[in-house]
């Protein structure tokens, strides 16, 4: 989504949502303790929630159905789940994703696992603070068009109103507005559901946080030591609960936000990235922000290929090649350049040498972050039965 379009969308939010006051919009960015039971192990902190959208079981169930409903697209062919598939940790295995008209997003579909722990959403928008706010981008964004619902408020309302189940679920989820079906309640329900999509039961979690010494192999333990070493520096940007240095939860209420340039490109020898993917510089306008993106979570990273903000690296082995080199070299074509020499590159990407055994151990560690139960958890699965979908 281009910055100009983002500005329009953000400025229009109070009107699009039909809110009684701008103060209610502000509540979406004011995060507070949740009373909802997220079913977490004792060691894991709960996500915070926007003051204006407390999590309830009714909202979560409604949001799950909306997440998988193709009626939330212009031509009825796509849903949120089209680009966020559970078996791939809510990514889509594409470098970039097509919308209803075939337009491709500029950036790779990020995992929704633990999205409720992230105070700044998407790859490179420091203004995008809540899941409710972010939902507007695929729903009504026009550069590119994703679900394509801009200008279709009444038609979408009619589509959902015709579903008897929705009439009941909206009443239960939003009694304060008598079950109103609107963009405001749709985005709140979607946000509530996405906040419950939590992955904290990988083999590494069982080993590190629950004391199960048999949960991982010796290779994983060796790989963990490498990952957290100052020699490789990985942990500076991928740490803590979320394996990312942008995080917010009940034990870290102030939150942490960071964006990094990893030397993925250096087109002109002065640090330039492709014009449609310049990182937060697109928003801040600061030359020094060129190529700075948010570090994604590494949870379930083995099933979320391809990698990087533009999906331009296909495998974990190639990701290690990039970081070992201290920045990627592209030898020919429009993006040719030596990323290692990018003058804007983070100091945490100096490059390193790995033996074959060390590389294998590091891959084993990254694979141990896969939460197999999460990828099949029925709480996050498509709730529509075949009979319901035929109606």
C-alpha positions in Angstrom: 0.0 0.0 0.0 1.5 3.3 -1.0 1.9 6.0 1.6 -0.5 8.4 -0.1 -3.2 5.8 0.0 -2.3 4.9 3.6 -2.7 8.6 4.6 -6.2 8.7 3.1 -7.2 5.5 4.7 -6.0 6.5 8.1 -7.5 9.9 8.0 -10.9 8.4 6.9 -11.1 5.8 9.6 -13.4 7.7 12.0 -15.9 8.3 9.2 -15.6 4.8 7.6 -16.2 3.1 11.0 -19.1 5.3 11.8 -17.8 6.0 15.3 -19.6 8.3 17.7 -16.4 10.2 18.5 -12.7 10.2 17.5 -12.0 9.3 21.1 -13.3 5.8 20.4 -10.7 5.5 17.6 -8.0 6.6 20.0 -9.0 3.8 22.3 -7.9 1.3 19.7 -4.3 2.4 20.3 -4.6 2.6 24.1 -3.7 -0.9 25.2 -4.9 -2.4 28.5 -4.9 -5.7 30.4 -7.3 -8.2 29.0 -9.8 -10.3 31.1 -10.1 -12.9 28.3 -8.6 -16.4 29.0 -6.2 -17.0 26.1 -5.4 -20.5 27.3 -1.7 -19.8 27.8 0.9 -21.8 29.7 1.8 -20.2 33.0 5.2 -18.9 31.7 3.7 -17.0 28.8 2.4 -13.4 29.2 -1.0 -12.5 27.8 -1.3 -9.9 25.0 -2.8 -6.5 25.8 -5.9 -5.3 24.0 -7.2 -2.0 22.8 -9.3 -0.2 25.5 -12.1 0.3 22.9 -12.3 -3.4 21.9 -12.3 -5.8 24.9 -11.9 -9.4 23.9 -14.9 -11.7 24.4 -15.7 -15.2 23.3 -18.6 -13.9 21.2 -16.3 -11.5 19.3 -13.7 -14.2 18.8 -16.2 -16.6 17.3 -17.7 -13.9 15.1 -14.2 -12.8 14.0 -13.2 -16.4 13.1 -16.1 -16.8 10.8 -15.5 -13.4 9.2 -11.8 -14.3 8.8 -12.8 -17.3 6.6 -15.8 -15.7 4.8 -15.3 -14.9 1.1 -18.3 -12.6 1.4 -15.7 -10.1 2.7 -14.3 -9.6 -0.8 -15.6 -7.8 -3.8 -16.3 -10.8 -6.0 -16.8 -13.4 -3.3 -13.6 -15.3 -4.2 -11.2 -14.4 -1.3 -11.1 -14.1 2.4 -8.5 -13.1 5.0 -7.5 -16.7 5.1 -6.6 -16.6 1.4 -3.3 -14.9 2.3 -3.1 -16.3 5.8 -3.3 -20.1 5.9 -3.2 -21.8 9.2 -1.0 -24.7 8.0 1.7 -22.2 7.1 1.4 -20.2 10.3 -1.0 -17.9 8.7 1.2 -16.9 5.7 0.6 -18.0 2.1 3.8 -19.4 0.6 4.0 -16.6 -2.0 6.6 -13.9 -2.4 3.8 -11.4 -2.7 0.0 -12.0 -2.8 -2.6 -11.3 -5.4 -5.8 -9.4 -4.6 -9.3 -9.9 -6.2 -8.3 -8.1 -9.4 -4.8 -9.7 -9.7 -2.9 -6.8 -8.3 0.1 -8.0 -6.2 1.0 -6.7 -2.8 4.4 -5.1 -2.6 5.3 -7.1 0.5 5.3 -10.6 1.7 2.3 -11.8 3.7 3.4 -11.8 7.4 2.5 -14.5 9.8 -0.4 -13.7 12.1 1.0 -15.9 14.9 1.2 -13.8 18.0 0.1 -10.7 16.1 -1.6 -9.5 19.3 1.9 -9.0 20.8 3.0 -6.5 18.2 2.6 -2.8 18.9 3.4 -1.8 15.3 1.9 -3.9 12.5 3.0 -4.7 8.9 6.5 -4.6 7.7 7.1 -0.9 7.6 4.3 1.3 8.9 5.1 3.0 12.3 1.6 4.4 12.4 -0.2 1.1 12.3 -0.8 0.3 16.0 -3.8 -2.0 16.2 -5.2 -5.1 14.4 -8.5 -3.3 14.1 -6.8 -0.4 12.2 -4.7 -2.7 10.1 -7.8 -4.8 8.9 -8.9 -1.7 6.9 -5.9 -2.1 4.6 -6.9 -5.4 3.0 -10.6 -4.7 3.3 -10.7 -1.2 1.6 -7.2 -0.4 0.5 -6.8 0.5 -3.2 -3.1 0.5 -3.9 -3.1 -2.4 -4.3 -6.6 -3.7 -4.2 -6.7 -6.7 -2.0 -10.2 -7.7 -0.9 -11.7 -4.8 -2.8 -14.5 -3.6 -0.5 -14.0 0.2 -0.9 -17.4 1.8 -1.5 -19.3 -1.4 -0.9 -20.5 -0.8 2.7 -24.2 -1.3 2.0 -23.6 -4.4 -0.1 -21.4 -6.0 2.5 -23.9 -5.2 5.2 -26.6 -6.9 3.2 -24.5 -9.9 2.5 -23.8 -10.5 6.1 -27.3 -9.5 7.2 -28.7 -12.3 5.0 -26.9 -14.9 7.1 -29.1 -15.8 10.1 -26.1 -17.0 12.1 -24.4 -13.6 11.6 -27.5 -11.7 12.9 -27.2 -13.7 16.1 -23.4 -13.5 16.4 -23.3 -9.7 15.9 -26.0 -9.2 18.6 -24.0 -11.4 21.0 -20.7 -9.7 20.2 -21.9 -6.1 20.1 -24.9 -5.7 22.4 -23.9 -2.1 23.0 -24.8 -1.2 19.4 -27.7 -3.7 19.2 -25.7 -6.0 16.9 -25.0 -3.4 14.2 -23.3 -4.9 11.2 -20.8 -2.2 10.1 -17.1 -1.8 9.2 -16.6 -0.8 12.8 -17.9 -4.1 14.2 -16.4 -6.2 11.5 -12.9 -4.9 12.1 -13.3 -5.2 15.9 -14.4 -8.9 15.6 -11.5 -9.6 13.2 -9.1 -7.9 15.6 -10.4 -9.9 18.6 -10.0 -13.2 16.7 -6.5 -12.4 15.5 -5.5 -11.5 19.0 -6.2 -15.1 20.1 -4.0 -16.6 17.3 -1.1 -17.5 19.7 1.8 -19.9 19.2 3.8 -20.7 22.3 4.0 -24.5 22.4 6.9 -25.4 20.1 9.5 -28.0 21.1 11.9 -25.2 22.0 9.2 -23.7 24.3 8.8 -27.0 26.0 12.6 -27.3 26.5 13.4 -23.7 27.4 10.4 -22.6 29.4 8.9 -25.9 30.7 12.0 -27.9 31.5 11.4 -30.8 29.1 15.0 -31.7 28.3 13.9 -34.4 25.9 11.9 -31.9 23.7 14.8 -31.0 21.5 18.0 -32.6 20.1 21.6 -31.8 21.0 21.8 -30.1 17.6 19.0 -27.7 18.6 20.9 -26.9 21.9 24.1 -26.2 19.9 22.1 -24.1 17.4 20.5 -22.1 20.3 24.0 -21.3 21.6 25.0 -20.1 18.1 21.8 -18.0 17.7 22.3 -16.2 21.0 26.0 -15.7 20.5 27.7 -12.3 19.9 29.4 -13.9 17.0 26.2 -14.3 15.0 24.2 -11.4 16.6 20.9 -12.9 15.6 19.3 -12.3 19.0 19.6 -8.6 18.9 16.7 -8.4 16.4 15.0 -11.7 17.2 14.6 -12.1 20.9 12.1 -12.6 23.7 8.7 -14.2 23.6 8.1 -13.4 20.0 11.6 -13.8 18.6 11.3 -10.2 17.5 12.4 -6.9 19.1 9.1 -5.3 18.4 6.8 -6.5 21.2 4.1 -5.5 23.7 2.4 -7.6 26.4 1.2 -7.6 30.0 4.8 -7.9 31.3 6.2 -5.3 28.9 3.5 -2.6 28.8 5.7 0.2 27.5 6.5 -2.0 24.5 9.5 -2.0 22.2 9.6 -1.0 18.5 12.5 -1.3 16.1 13.1 -1.3 12.3 16.3 -2.5 10.7 18.2 -2.4 7.4 19.8 -5.8 6.8 21.7 -5.0 3.6 19.2 -6.9 1.4 19.8 -4.3 -1.4 22.2 -1.6 -2.3 21.2 -0.6 -5.8 23.1 2.6 -6.2 26.0 2.0 -3.9 24.5 4.5 -1.5 22.0 2.2 0.1 19.0 2.5 -2.2 16.2 -0.2 -2.1 13.7 -0.8 -4.9 11.4 2.2 -5.3 8.3 0.4 -4.3 9.8 -1.0 -1.1 11.9 1.5 0.7 10.9 0.6 4.3 9.8 3.2 6.8 11.5 5.9 4.7 8.3 5.8 2.6 6.5 7.3 5.7 9.1 9.2 7.6 10.8 10.8 4.5 14.1 10.4 6.3 17.0 9.2 4.0 18.5 7.3 6.9 15.4 5.2 7.1 15.9 3.7 3.7 15.5 -0.1 3.8 14.5 -0.3 7.4 11.8 -2.9 8.1 10.4 -4.5 11.2 12.1 -7.8 12.1 9.5 -10.5 11.8 8.9 -13.2 14.4 10.9 -16.4 13.9 8.2 -18.6 15.4 7.2 -21.2 12.9 9.8 -19.8 10.5 10.4 -23.2 8.9 6.9 -23.2 7.4 6.7 -19.5 6.4 8.9 -19.4 3.3 9.7 -17.4 1.2 11.4 -14.9 3.4 12.2 -11.2 3.8 9.8 -8.3 3.3 9.5 -8.9 -0.5 9.7 -12.7 -0.4 12.9 -12.6 -2.4 14.8 -15.3 -0.4 13.4 -18.8 -0.9 14.9 -21.0 1.8 16.3 -20.8 5.3 19.7 -21.8 3.9 19.6 -18.8 1.6 18.6 -16.6 4.6 21.8 -17.8 6.4 23.8 -17.1 3.3 22.5 -13.5 3.3 23.4 -12.9 7.0 26.7 -14.8 6.8 27.8 -12.5 4.0 26.8 -9.4 5.9 24.3 -8.5 3.2 23.2 -9.9 -0.1 25.1 -9.4 -3.4 22.9 -9.3 -6.5 25.2 -9.6 -9.5 23.0 -8.4 -12.4 19.7 -6.9 -13.3 17.9 -3.8 -12.1 18.6 -4.5 -8.4 22.3 -5.3 -8.8 24.5 -4.2 -5.9 26.5 -5.3 -2.9 24.4 -5.3 0.2 27.4 -5.8 2.5 28.6 -2.4 1.5 25.2 -0.7 2.2 26.1 2.4 4.3 22.7 2.3 6.0 23.0 -1.3 7.1 22.5 -2.3 10.7 25.6 -2.9 12.8 24.0 -6.2 13.8 24.6 -7.6 10.3 28.4 -7.8 10.2 28.7 -11.2 8.6 30.1 -14.4 10.0 31.6 -17.8 9.1 29.8 -21.1 9.7 31.0 -24.6 9.4 28.7 -27.2 7.8 28.0 -28.6 11.3 27.2 -25.2 12.7 24.9 -24.4 9.8 23.0 -27.7 10.4 22.7 -26.9 14.1 21.4 -23.4 13.5 18.8 -24.8 11.0 17.8 -27.4 13.6 17.2 -24.6 16.2 15.1 -22.6 13.8 13.0 -25.7 13.0 12.5 -26.4 16.7 10.4 -23.1 16.8 7.7 -24.8 14.7 4.5 -25.3 16.8 2.9 -28.3 15.1 -0.2 -28.1 17.4 -0.7 -24.5 16.5 -0.8 -25.3 12.8 -3.7 -27.7 13.4 -5.4 -26.1 16.4 -9.2 -26.2 15.7 -9.6 -22.9 17.6 -8.1 -21.2 14.6 -9.5 -23.3 11.8 -12.2 -22.6 9.3 -15.5 -22.9 11.2 -17.8 -23.1 8.2 -19.2 -26.5 7.5 -19.8 -27.7 4.0 -23.6 -27.3 4.6 -23.2 -23.8 5.8 -21.0 -22.8 2.8 -23.7 -24.1 0.4 -26.4 -21.9 1.9 
